[in-house]
Amino acid sequence: MNEELDMDSRDEARIERLVERLDRRPVTLRPGMRTAVMARIHAEPTSTGGRVWRWLSAPRVSPLAVGGLLAAAIAAFVLLRPSPVAPTGTPVATPLAAAPQTVPVRLVFLAPTASSVAVTGDFASWNPKGIPLAKTHNDGVWSVDLDLKPGLHHYVFIVDGTEWKPDPNATSQVDDGFGQKNSVLLVPQRSAS
């Protein structure tokens, strides 16, 4: 270990001696050099087609470019292929995927002095306007019915358009990364009945 330290200090001393020998005078270009360089740059073809052709004809191929071209070709094949046709000439429905199952959820928030309450979260793309809640009576209780996909959702209530507040009735809260808390809601899978 001491040898390593000695080696490092010797290397540092060598570097310091080299730095001291550096020529620190300003570099001056010969007359006309800047003009010649700029003329050469402007003489290069700037058309997009020329740049694309040079890129395509270059001897090296980027794996990212190959992947992008392959993905584009697959997407074109999938999107442009004709849909299957039944023998009678009627097109056959080819569902891409089943619609995601949703579960009805009611969120309730108590805010007797609020003039408006909304909810936002991952299910609302954290829209700062949120999804409005309705005041149920004159008791300060606000609620909204949502259809949410099963899984874990983070959300907060927005009171009077400015105050973001976690749900005091939530079973769990997590740090939002900005010094506040988000409420956590677990939406269970709907049982098949």
C-alpha positions as CSV (number, residue, x, y, z in Angstrom):
1,M,0.0,0.0,0.0
2,N,2.8,2.4,0.8
3,E,4.4,1.6,-2.6
4,E,1.1,2.6,-4.3
5,L,1.1,5.9,-2.4
6,D,4.8,6.6,-3.3
7,M,4.0,5.8,-6.9
8,D,1.1,8.1,-6.9
9,S,3.1,11.0,-5.3
10,R,5.9,10.4,-7.9
11,D,3.4,10.5,-10.7
12,E,1.9,13.7,-9.3
13,A,5.4,15.3,-9.2
14,R,6.0,14.3,-12.8
15,I,2.7,15.8,-13.9
16,E,3.4,19.0,-12.0
17,R,6.8,19.3,-13.8
18,L,5.1,18.7,-17.2
19,V,2.5,21.4,-16.4
20,E,5.2,23.9,-15.5
21,R,6.9,23.3,-18.9
22,L,3.7,23.9,-20.9
23,D,3.9,26.8,-23.3
24,R,1.1,29.1,-22.1
25,R,1.5,31.7,-24.8
26,P,-1.7,32.5,-26.8
27,V,-2.1,30.7,-30.1
28,T,-2.3,33.0,-33.1
29,L,-3.6,31.8,-36.4
30,R,-1.8,32.7,-39.6
31,P,-3.7,35.3,-41.6
32,G,-6.6,33.9,-43.6
33,M,-6.7,30.6,-41.6
34,R,-10.1,31.2,-40.1
35,T,-11.5,32.2,-43.5
36,A,-10.1,29.1,-45.1
37,V,-11.5,26.8,-42.5
38,M,-14.9,28.4,-42.7
39,A,-14.9,28.2,-46.5
40,R,-14.1,24.5,-46.3
41,I,-17.0,23.9,-43.8
42,H,-19.4,25.8,-46.0
43,A,-18.3,23.8,-49.1
44,E,-19.4,20.5,-47.5
45,P,-22.8,19.4,-48.7
46,T,-25.5,20.1,-46.2
47,S,-28.5,18.4,-47.8
48,T,-30.3,15.9,-45.6
49,G,-30.2,13.3,-48.4
50,G,-26.4,13.5,-48.6
51,R,-26.0,13.1,-44.9
52,V,-28.5,10.2,-44.8
53,W,-26.7,8.5,-47.7
54,R,-23.3,8.9,-46.0
55,W,-24.7,7.5,-42.8
56,L,-26.3,4.5,-44.6
57,S,-23.2,3.8,-46.7
58,A,-20.8,4.0,-43.7
59,P,-19.0,0.8,-43.1
60,R,-20.1,0.5,-39.4
61,V,-23.7,-0.2,-38.5
62,S,-25.2,0.9,-35.2
63,P,-27.1,-1.9,-33.3
64,L,-29.6,0.8,-32.3
65,A,-30.3,1.6,-35.9
66,V,-30.7,-2.0,-36.9
67,G,-33.1,-2.5,-34.0
68,G,-35.1,0.6,-35.0
69,L,-35.4,-0.5,-38.6
70,L,-36.4,-4.0,-37.5
71,A,-39.1,-2.6,-35.2
72,A,-40.4,-0.4,-37.9
73,A,-40.5,-3.3,-40.4
74,I,-42.4,-5.5,-37.9
75,A,-44.9,-2.6,-37.1
76,A,-45.5,-2.0,-40.8
77,F,-46.1,-5.7,-41.3
78,V,-48.6,-5.9,-38.5
79,L,-50.4,-2.7,-39.3
80,L,-50.5,-3.2,-43.1
81,R,-51.4,-6.8,-43.4
82,P,-55.0,-7.5,-44.5
83,S,-57.5,-8.7,-41.9
84,P,-58.6,-12.3,-42.2
85,V,-61.8,-12.8,-44.2
86,A,-64.4,-15.4,-43.5
87,P,-65.5,-17.6,-46.4
88,T,-68.7,-15.6,-46.8
89,G,-66.7,-12.5,-47.4
90,T,-67.4,-11.0,-44.0
91,P,-64.3,-9.7,-42.1
92,V,-63.4,-11.7,-39.1
93,A,-62.8,-9.7,-35.8
94,T,-59.3,-10.0,-34.6
95,P,-59.1,-8.6,-31.1
96,L,-55.6,-7.2,-30.3
97,A,-56.1,-7.7,-26.5
98,A,-58.9,-8.1,-24.1
99,A,-60.0,-4.8,-22.5
100,P,-58.4,-4.4,-19.1
101,Q,-60.7,-5.3,-16.2
102,T,-61.7,-2.4,-14.0
103,V,-63.0,-2.4,-10.4
104,P,-65.4,0.3,-9.1
105,V,-63.8,2.3,-6.3
106,R,-65.3,5.1,-4.2
107,L,-63.0,7.7,-2.7
108,V,-64.3,9.9,0.1
109,F,-62.6,13.0,1.6
110,L,-63.8,15.2,4.5
111,A,-63.2,19.0,3.8
112,P,-66.1,21.0,5.4
113,T,-64.6,24.4,4.5
114,A,-63.4,23.5,0.9
115,S,-65.1,25.0,-2.1
116,S,-63.7,22.3,-4.4
117,V,-62.0,18.9,-4.0
118,A,-60.4,16.8,-6.7
119,V,-58.3,13.7,-6.8
120,T,-55.2,13.0,-8.9
121,G,-52.8,10.1,-9.1
122,D,-51.2,7.6,-11.4
123,F,-54.6,6.7,-12.7
124,A,-55.1,10.3,-13.8
125,S,-51.6,10.9,-15.1
126,W,-51.1,13.2,-12.1
127,N,-53.2,15.9,-13.8
128,P,-52.9,19.0,-11.6
129,K,-56.7,19.7,-12.1
130,G,-57.5,16.2,-11.1
131,I,-60.9,14.4,-11.2
132,P,-63.5,16.5,-9.3
133,L,-65.3,15.1,-6.3
134,A,-68.9,15.9,-5.5
135,K,-70.1,17.3,-2.2
136,T,-72.5,14.7,-0.9
137,H,-74.6,17.0,1.4
138,N,-73.8,20.0,3.6
139,D,-71.7,17.9,6.0
140,G,-68.4,18.6,4.2
141,V,-68.0,15.1,2.8
142,W,-66.8,14.8,-0.8
143,S,-66.8,11.7,-2.9
144,V,-66.2,10.3,-6.4
145,D,-66.7,6.9,-8.0
146,L,-63.9,5.6,-10.2
147,D,-63.3,2.5,-12.3
148,L,-59.7,1.6,-11.7
149,K,-57.5,-1.2,-13.0
150,P,-56.5,-3.8,-10.3
151,G,-53.1,-3.1,-8.7
152,L,-51.4,-0.5,-6.6
153,H,-52.3,3.2,-7.1
154,H,-50.8,6.3,-5.6
155,Y,-53.0,9.4,-5.3
156,V,-53.7,12.7,-3.4
157,F,-56.6,15.0,-3.0
158,I,-56.4,18.6,-4.3
159,V,-58.3,21.0,-2.0
160,D,-59.4,24.3,-3.5
161,G,-57.1,23.8,-6.5
162,T,-53.9,24.4,-4.6
163,E,-53.5,22.1,-1.5
164,W,-52.4,18.6,-2.3
165,K,-53.3,16.4,0.7
166,P,-53.0,12.7,1.3
167,D,-56.0,10.6,2.2
168,P,-56.2,10.4,6.0
169,N,-58.3,7.2,5.5
170,A,-55.7,5.4,3.4
171,T,-54.2,2.3,4.9
172,S,-50.7,3.3,3.6
173,Q,-48.8,6.4,2.5
174,V,-45.5,6.8,0.8
175,D,-43.0,9.6,0.3
176,D,-43.7,11.4,-3.0
177,G,-40.0,12.4,-3.5
178,F,-40.8,16.1,-2.9
179,G,-41.1,16.0,0.9
180,Q,-44.9,15.2,0.9
181,K,-46.9,12.0,1.1
182,N,-49.0,10.1,-1.4
183,S,-51.8,7.8,-0.4
184,V,-51.6,4.2,-1.6
185,L,-54.7,2.3,-2.7
186,L,-54.6,-1.5,-3.5
187,V,-57.4,-2.3,-5.9
188,P,-58.0,-6.1,-5.8
189,Q,-58.6,-8.3,-8.8
190,R,-62.3,-8.7,-9.3
191,S,-63.3,-12.3,-8.6
192,A,-65.0,-14.2,-11.5
193,S,-68.6,-14.9,-10.6
